[in-house]
Amino acid sequence: MDTHPDSLTIRTPVRVPVGDGHIFRFGLIASIDGENVEVDLGSDGTVAATRDTVRRL
């Protein structure tokens, strides 16, 4: 898994923590705004995270 945050681009498959951080979901990056990333989880909607918490698959 590539954990370098600069390698993240739109439509990159990623793992993102949700809730208290012990549960992870998989999705595609929908948008990037500086340090903030929005991840599309498909039919479950989207989740906002920061670059340092998102991990590339």
C-alpha distances in whole Angstrom, upper triangle without the diagonal:
4,6,9,11,14,11,12,15,17,16,12,11,9,10,13,15,19,22,22,18,18,17,14,15,13,14,15,16,19,20,20,22,22,20,20,18,19,17,19,19,21,25,24,24,22,20,20,18,17,15,14,13,11,7,6,5
4,6,8,10,8,9,13,15,15,11,11,10,11,13,16,19,23,23,19,20,19,16,16,14,15,15,15,18,19,17,20,19,17,18,16,18,17,19,20,22,26,25,24,22,20,20,17,16,13,12,12,10,7,5,7
4,6,9,8,9,13,16,16,12,12,10,10,12,14,17,20,20,17,18,18,15,16,15,15,15,14,18,18,16,18,17,15,16,14,17,16,19,19,22,26,24,24,21,19,18,14,13,10,8,9,8,5,6,9
4,6,6,8,12,15,16,13,14,12,13,14,16,20,23,23,19,21,21,18,19,17,17,16,15,18,17,15,17,15,13,15,14,17,17,20,21,24,27,26,25,22,20,18,15,13,9,9,11,10,8,8,11
4,5,6,9,13,14,11,13,11,12,13,15,18,21,21,18,20,20,17,17,16,16,14,12,15,14,11,13,11,9,11,11,14,14,17,19,22,25,24,23,19,17,15,12,10,6,6,9,8,8,8,12
4,5,8,12,14,12,14,13,15,16,18,21,24,25,22,24,24,21,20,19,18,16,13,16,14,11,13,11,10,12,12,15,16,19,21,24,27,26,24,21,19,17,15,12,8,10,13,11,11,10,14
4,7,10,12,9,11,11,14,15,18,21,25,25,22,24,23,20,19,17,16,14,12,15,14,12,14,13,13,14,13,15,15,18,20,22,25,25,23,20,19,18,16,14,10,12,13,11,10,8,11
4,7,9,6,9,9,12,13,16,18,22,23,20,22,21,17,16,14,13,10,8,11,10,9,12,11,11,11,9,11,11,14,16,18,22,21,20,17,16,14,13,11,8,11,12,9,9,7,10
4,6,6,9,10,14,14,18,20,24,25,22,24,23,19,18,15,13,9,7,9,8,8,11,12,12,12,10,11,11,13,16,17,21,21,19,16,16,15,14,13,11,14,15,12,12,10,12
4,6,9,10,14,15,18,20,23,25,23,25,23,19,17,14,11,8,5,6,6,7,11,13,14,12,9,10,9,10,14,15,18,18,16,14,14,14,14,14,12,16,16,13,13,12,13
4,6,9,12,14,18,19,23,25,22,24,21,18,15,12,9,5,5,6,8,10,14,16,16,15,11,11,9,9,11,12,16,16,15,13,14,15,15,16,14,17,17,13,13,11,12
4,6,10,12,16,18,22,23,20,22,20,16,14,11,8,5,5,9,10,11,15,16,16,15,11,11,9,10,12,14,17,18,16,14,15,15,14,15,12,15,14,11,10,7,8
4,7,10,14,16,20,21,18,19,17,13,11,7,6,5,7,10,12,13,17,18,17,16,12,12,9,10,10,12,15,15,15,13,14,15,14,15,13,15,14,10,9,6,6
4,6,10,13,16,18,15,16,14,10,8,6,6,6,7,11,13,13,16,17,15,14,11,11,8,10,10,13,16,15,15,13,12,12,11,12,11,12,10,6,5,4,5
4,7,10,13,15,11,12,10,6,6,5,7,9,10,13,15,15,18,19,16,15,12,12,9,11,10,13,16,14,15,13,11,12,11,12,11,11,9,6,5,6,7
4,7,10,12,9,10,8,5,5,6,8,10,10,13,14,14,16,17,14,12,10,10,8,10,10,13,16,13,13,11,8,9,7,9,10,10,7,5,7,9,10
4,7,8,5,7,6,4,6,9,11,13,13,16,17,17,18,19,16,14,12,12,11,13,12,15,17,14,14,12,9,10,8,10,11,11,7,7,9,12,13
4,6,5,7,6,6,7,10,12,14,15,16,17,18,19,20,17,15,13,12,11,13,11,15,16,12,12,11,8,9,9,12,14,14,10,10,13,15,16
4,5,7,7,9,10,14,15,18,18,19,20,20,21,22,19,17,16,15,14,16,14,17,18,14,14,13,10,11,11,14,16,16,12,14,16,19,20
4,6,7,10,12,16,18,20,20,22,22,22,23,23,20,18,18,17,17,19,17,21,21,18,18,16,13,14,12,14,17,16,12,14,16,20,21
4,6,7,10,13,16,18,18,20,21,20,21,21,18,16,16,16,15,17,16,20,21,17,18,16,13,13,11,12,14,13,9,11,13,16,17
4,7,10,13,16,19,20,22,23,23,25,25,21,20,19,19,17,19,17,20,21,18,19,18,15,16,14,16,17,15,12,13,14,17,18
4,7,10,13,17,18,20,22,22,24,24,21,19,18,17,15,16,14,17,18,14,16,15,13,14,13,16,17,16,12,13,13,16,16
4,7,10,13,15,17,19,19,21,22,19,17,15,15,12,13,11,14,16,13,14,13,11,13,12,14,15,14,10,10,10,12,12
4,7,10,12,14,17,18,20,22,19,17,14,13,10,10,7,11,12,10,11,10,9,12,12,14,15,15,12,10,11,12,11
4,7,10,12,15,16,19,21,19,17,13,12,9,9,7,9,12,11,12,11,10,13,13,15,15,16,13,10,10,10,9
4,7,9,12,14,17,19,18,15,12,10,6,5,5,7,10,10,10,9,9,12,12,14,14,16,13,10,11,10,10
4,6,9,11,15,17,16,14,10,9,6,5,7,8,12,12,11,9,10,12,12,14,13,16,14,11,11,9,10
4,6,8,11,13,13,11,7,6,4,6,9,11,14,14,12,9,10,10,10,11,11,14,13,9,11,10,11
4,7,10,13,14,11,8,6,5,6,9,10,14,13,11,8,10,10,11,13,13,16,15,13,14,13,15
4,7,10,11,8,6,5,7,9,13,14,17,16,13,10,11,9,11,11,11,15,15,13,15,14,17
4,6,7,6,5,6,9,12,15,17,20,19,16,13,12,10,10,9,9,13,13,11,14,14,17
4,6,5,6,8,12,15,18,20,23,21,18,15,14,11,11,9,10,13,14,14,16,17,20
4,6,8,11,14,17,20,23,26,24,21,17,16,12,11,9,8,12,14,13,16,17,20
4,7,10,13,17,19,22,25,23,20,16,14,11,9,6,5,8,10,11,14,15,19
4,7,10,13,16,19,21,19,17,13,11,7,6,5,6,9,10,10,13,15,18
4,6,10,13,15,18,16,14,10,8,6,5,6,6,10,9,8,11,12,15
4,7,10,12,15,13,10,7,6,4,6,8,10,13,12,10,13,13,16
4,6,9,12,11,9,5,5,6,8,10,11,13,12,9,11,11,13
4,6,9,8,6,4,7,9,11,14,15,17,15,12,14,14,14
4,6,5,5,5,7,11,12,16,16,18,16,13,14,14,14
4,5,6,8,10,14,16,19,20,22,19,16,17,17,16
4,6,9,12,15,18,21,23,25,22,19,21,20,20
4,7,9,13,15,19,21,22,19,17,19,19,19
4,7,10,14,17,19,21,18,16,18,19,19
4,7,10,13,15,17,15,13,16,16,18
4,7,10,13,14,12,11,14,15,17
4,7,10,12,10,10,13,15,17
4,7,8,7,7,11,13,16
4,5,6,7,10,13,16
4,6,5,8,10,14
4,6,8,11,14
4,7,10,13
4,7,10
4,6
4
